[in-house]
């Protein structure tokens, strides 16, 4: 089917009727849409106006309510402000009263403090005076006590010095005794060397002479004295010890011998020798005892031979023989004496060190005892009585 055409009255162009209708319909549709849009916009604007009016009325009402609430709150705040101002005024009045009261209290406190300070100063002066008097009395008593302690210590020191000298002499005697005992045992291994125990009456050493046939030939008793002065009473005591022990010969070895005695000699029936001569004298006396024992066993006429032996031992010939033996012993003992002196020097040095240690300890203990008094625990080893007991033991 062919579309009907029409001509545009303006341009004269041929246009199909269907196209014209479609265009017309489109134009109408567009116009209709525009109308709908305008209506929708108008309705929307009307609704918006209504809503805006409602919102404005609500906002005005809310603003009115808030204004009323604000007025009420302002009224409350104004009331609170008035109340606060009244309280501030009251507080200021109270503060002013408190400041006045504080000033009065401070003035009273200053006056009271001044009075208390005056009383304290007066009490302090009285207390200082009392303490000064008490301290003076205590110092006087302490000075008297110290003087008494010093006197007691001086007496104790003198006593200790005497005891120390006595103990030193006893110690030197014990050293000499032990030295003699060791030399005798080394020189005469077959003999029976018996030291006399401490506390028992008698000489220091008993030497039972044994000959090569293991027969006892007699007894020598030895007494040692390492002192600075000779005492004749030693001879009587040693002779009594000789009779008690039944010894054949008694020998007194002393660091100091009587005047006029050179090396060794016989005095009142007792042989006396110095520290240099006693060893060769021991060898000679021992040989004589062995010889006498052999003569006693080998022959009769013992009394006559004993008389001859006594004369021989008391004569100059025996003395000369012993002196020659001593000279020989001197050469042999030179090195031994040198070594002994070196060892004794070493011993003396160690002994002095020990004495310094003991002296320092004793001095410190005595000082503390003097300061602290009887409350200081007692040290038995440092007490004078205990020390003396130990030395005697």
C-alpha positions in Angstrom: 0.0 0.0 0.0 1.3 3.4 -0.9 1.4 6.2 1.7 -0.4 9.4 0.9 1.9 12.4 0.7 1.3 15.9 1.4 3.3 19.0 0.6 4.7 21.5 3.1 3.0 24.8 2.6 6.2 26.5 3.5 8.9 24.7 1.7 6.8 22.7 -0.7 8.5 19.4 0.3 6.5 16.2 0.0 5.9 14.5 3.3 4.2 11.1 3.8 0.9 11.3 5.7 2.1 8.6 8.1 5.2 10.4 8.9 3.3 13.6 9.4 0.9 11.8 11.7 3.8 10.2 13.6 5.5 13.6 14.0 2.2 15.1 15.0 1.7 12.4 17.6 5.2 12.9 18.8 4.6 16.6 19.2 1.4 16.0 21.0 3.0 13.4 23.2 5.8 15.7 24.0 3.4 18.5 24.8 1.4 16.1 27.0 4.6 15.1 28.8 5.5 18.7 29.4 2.0 19.3 30.7 2.3 16.3 33.1 5.7 17.4 34.2 4.4 20.9 34.9 1.4 19.5 36.8 3.7 17.2 38.8 6.0 20.1 39.5 3.1 22.3 40.5 1.7 19.6 42.8 5.2 19.1 44.2 5.6 22.8 44.8 2.2 23.0 46.4 3.2 20.0 48.7 6.5 21.6 49.4 4.8 24.9 50.3 2.5 23.0 52.6 5.3 21.1 54.2 7.4 24.3 54.5 4.4 26.0 56.1 4.0 23.2 58.5 7.7 23.0 59.3 7.7 26.8 59.7 4.7 26.6 62.0 6.4 23.8 64.0 9.7 25.7 64.1 7.9 28.8 65.3 6.1 26.8 67.9 9.3 25.1 69.0 11.1 28.4 69.0 8.3 29.9 71.1 8.6 26.9 73.5 12.4 27.2 73.6 12.1 31.0 74.1 9.7 30.3 77.0 12.0 27.7 78.4 15.0 30.0 78.0 13.1 32.7 79.8 12.3 30.3 82.6 15.9 29.2 82.7 17.1 32.8 82.7 14.8 33.4 85.6 16.2 30.4 87.4 19.8 31.5 86.6 19.0 35.0 87.7 17.6 33.6 91.0 20.7 31.4 91.3 22.9 34.3 90.5 21.2 36.4 93.2 21.6 33.5 95.6 25.3 33.1 94.6 25.9 36.8 95.0 24.3 36.6 98.5 26.4 33.5 99.3 29.6 35.3 98.0 28.7 38.3 100.2 28.2 36.0 103.1 31.4 34.2 102.3 33.3 37.5 102.1 31.9 38.5 105.4 32.9 35.1 106.9 36.3 35.3 105.3 36.8 38.8 106.8 35.8 37.4 110.2 38.1 34.4 109.7 41.0 36.7 108.7 40.4 38.8 111.8 40.2 35.7 113.9 43.3 34.3 112.2 45.2 37.5 112.8 44.2 37.4 116.5 45.2 33.7 116.7 48.5 34.4 115.0 49.2 37.2 117.5 48.3 34.9 120.4 50.4 32.1 118.9 53.4 34.5 118.5 53.0 35.6 122.1 52.6 32.0 123.3 55.6 30.9 121.2 57.7 33.7 122.6 56.7 32.8 126.2 57.4 29.1 125.4 60.7 30.0 123.9 61.6 32.0 127.0 60.6 29.1 129.3 62.5 26.7 127.1 65.6 28.9 127.2 65.3 29.1 131.0 64.8 25.3 131.3 67.6 24.7 128.8 70.0 26.8 130.9 68.9 25.0 134.0 69.3 21.6 132.3 72.7 22.6 130.8 73.9 23.7 134.3 72.6 20.5 135.8 74.1 18.4 133.0 77.4 20.3 133.3 77.5 19.6 137.0 76.5 15.9 136.5 79.1 15.6 133.7 81.7 17.2 135.9 80.9 14.7 138.7 80.8 11.8 136.3 84.1 12.9 134.7 85.6 13.2 138.1 84.5 9.7 139.0 85.7 8.4 135.7 89.1 10.1 136.1 89.4 8.6 139.6 88.2 5.2 138.1 90.7 5.5 135.2 93.5 6.4 137.7 92.6 3.4 139.7 92.5 1.2 136.6 95.9 2.6 135.5 97.3 1.8 138.9 95.8 -1.6 138.8 97.1 -2.1 135.2 100.5 -0.9 136.3 100.6 -3.3 139.1 99.2 -6.1 136.9 101.8 -5.2 134.3 104.6 -5.3 136.8 103.2 -8.6 138.0 102.9 -9.9 134.5 106.4 -8.7 133.7 107.7 -10.7 136.7 105.7 -13.7 135.7 106.9 -13.3 132.1 110.5 -13.1 133.2 109.9 -16.2 135.4 108.2 -17.9 132.5 110.9 -16.9 130.2 113.5 -18.4 132.5 111.5 -21.5 132.9 111.1 -21.7 129.1 114.8 -21.2 128.5 115.5 -23.9 131.1 113.1 -26.3 129.3 114.7 -25.5 125.9 118.2 -26.3 127.4 116.8 -29.5 129.0 115.3 -30.7 125.7 118.5 -29.7 123.9 120.6 -31.8 126.4 118.2 -34.7 126.1 118.4 -34.7 122.3 122.2 -34.5 122.3 122.5 -37.3 124.8 120.1 -39.6 122.9 121.9 -38.9 119.7 125.4 -39.3 121.1 124.7 -42.4 123.2 121.9 -44.3 121.4 122.3 -47.4 123.6 121.8 -45.5 126.9 118.4 -45.1 128.4 117.7 -41.3 128.6 114.8 -40.6 130.9 113.5 -37.0 131.4 112.0 -36.4 134.8 108.3 -35.4 134.4 107.3 -31.9 135.4 106.0 -31.6 138.9 108.1 -34.5 140.2 111.0 -33.9 142.6 114.4 -34.7 141.2 116.9 -33.7 138.5 116.0 -32.9 134.9 117.5 -36.0 133.2 118.5 -39.5 134.3 121.0 -41.3 132.0 121.3 -45.0 132.5 124.6 -46.0 130.9 124.5 -49.2 128.9 127.7 -50.9 127.7 128.1 -52.7 124.3 127.1 -55.9 126.0 123.8 -54.2 126.9 124.6 -54.2 130.6 123.7 -51.3 132.8 126.9 -49.7 134.3 125.5 -46.9 136.4 123.4 -43.7 136.3 124.2 -40.2 135.6 121.8 -37.5 136.7 121.7 -34.1 134.9 120.5 -30.8 136.1 120.3 -27.8 133.7 120.2 -24.1 134.7 119.9 -21.3 132.1 119.9 -18.3 134.4 122.0 -15.1 134.8 123.3 -15.8 138.4 124.9 -18.7 140.1 123.3 -20.1 143.2 125.3 -22.5 145.5 122.0 -24.0 146.8 121.7 -25.9 143.5 124.6 -28.2 144.6 122.9 -29.3 147.8 119.6 -30.0 146.0 121.4 -32.0 143.3 123.3 -34.1 145.8 120.0 -34.8 147.6 118.5 -35.8 144.2 121.5 -38.0 143.6 121.1 -39.9 146.9 117.4 -40.3 146.2 118.0 -41.7 142.7 121.0 -43.8 143.7 123.0 -42.3 140.8 126.7 -42.7 140.6 127.5 -39.3 139.2 125.7 -36.0 139.4 126.3 -33.2 136.8 125.1 -29.6 136.9 125.1 -27.8 133.6 124.8 -24.1 133.9 125.0 -21.0 131.7 126.8 -19.3 134.6 129.4 -21.2 136.6 131.2 -20.1 139.8 134.1 -17.7 139.6 137.5 -19.4 139.1 135.9 -22.5 137.4 137.2 -22.8 133.8 135.0 -25.0 131.6 134.1 -27.7 134.2 135.1 -28.9 137.6 134.0 -30.9 140.7 132.5 -28.9 143.5 131.3 -30.6 146.8 131.0 -33.9 145.0 129.0 -32.5 142.1 130.4 -32.0 138.6 129.7 -28.5 137.3 130.1 -27.7 133.6 129.3 -24.7 131.4 127.4 -25.0 128.1 130.6 -25.5 126.1 132.1 -28.3 128.1 129.3 -30.5 129.3 129.2 -32.8 126.2 132.8 -33.9 126.3 132.5 -34.3 130.1 129.5 -36.5 129.5 131.5 -38.8 127.2 134.4 -39.0 129.7 132.1 -39.7 132.7 130.2 -42.3 130.7 133.4 -44.1 129.7 134.6 -44.0 133.3 131.4 -45.6 134.5 131.7 -48.3 131.9 135.4 -48.9 133.0 134.4 -49.0 136.7 131.7 -51.4 136.0 134.1 -53.6 134.0 136.7 -53.4 136.7 134.1 -54.3 139.3 133.0 -57.4 137.4 136.6 -58.4 136.5 138.4 -58.2 139.7 138.2 -58.0 143.4 139.5 -55.3 145.6 136.8 -53.0 144.4 137.2 -50.6 147.3 140.8 -50.0 146.6 140.1 -49.5 142.9 137.3 -47.2 143.6 139.6 -45.2 145.8 142.1 -45.1 143.0 139.4 -44.1 140.5 138.2 -41.3 142.8 141.8 -40.0 143.1 142.2 -40.2 139.4 139.0 -38.4 138.7 139.9 -35.7 141.2 143.5 -35.4 140.0 145.2 -33.1 137.5 145.8 -35.8 134.9 142.1 -36.5 134.5 141.5 -32.8 134.1 144.2 -32.5 131.4 142.8 -35.4 129.5 139.3 -34.0 129.6 140.6 -30.6 128.4 142.3 -32.3 125.5 139.0 -34.0 124.7 137.2 -30.7 124.9 139.7 -29.1 122.5 139.0 -31.9 120.0 135.3 -31.6 120.5 135.5 -27.8 119.9 136.8 -28.4 116.4 134.1 -31.0 115.7 131.3 -28.8 117.1 132.3 -25.5 115.3 129.9 -26.2 112.5 127.2 -27.6 114.8 127.4 -24.4 116.9 127.3 -22.3 113.8 124.1 -24.0 112.6 122.7 -23.9 116.1 123.3 -20.2 116.4 121.6 -19.7 113.1 118.6 -21.7 114.2 118.5 -20.0 117.6 118.6 -16.6 115.8 115.6 -17.8 113.7 113.8 -19.1 116.8 114.5 -15.8 118.6 113.1 -13.8 115.7 109.9 -16.0 115.6 109.7 -15.8 119.4 109.9 -12.0 119.3 107.2 -11.9 116.6 105.0 -14.1 118.7 105.7 -11.9 121.7 104.7 -8.8 119.7 101.5 -10.5 118.5 100.7 -11.6 122.1 101.6 -8.2 123.5 99.4 -6.4 121.0 96.5 -8.8 121.6 97.0 -8.5 125.4 97.2 -4.7 125.2 94.0 -4.4 123.1 92.2 -6.8 125.4 93.4 -4.9 128.5 92.3 -1.6 126.9 88.9 -2.9 126.0 88.6 -4.5 129.5 89.4 -1.1 131.0 86.9 0.7 128.8 84.0 -1.8 128.9 84.6 -3.2 132.3 83.4 -6.5 133.6 80.8 -6.8 130.9 83.5 -7.7 128.4 83.5 -11.6 128.1 86.6 -13.0 129.7 89.3 -14.6 127.5 90.9 -17.3 129.6 94.1 -17.3 127.5 94.7 -13.6 128.2 94.0 -13.5 131.9 97.0 -13.3 134.1 96.0 -16.1 136.4 95.2 -18.4 133.4 98.4 -17.5 131.7 100.4 -18.3 134.9 98.6 -21.6 135.2 99.4 -22.5 131.6 103.0 -21.6 132.1 103.3 -23.8 135.2 101.5 -26.6 133.5 
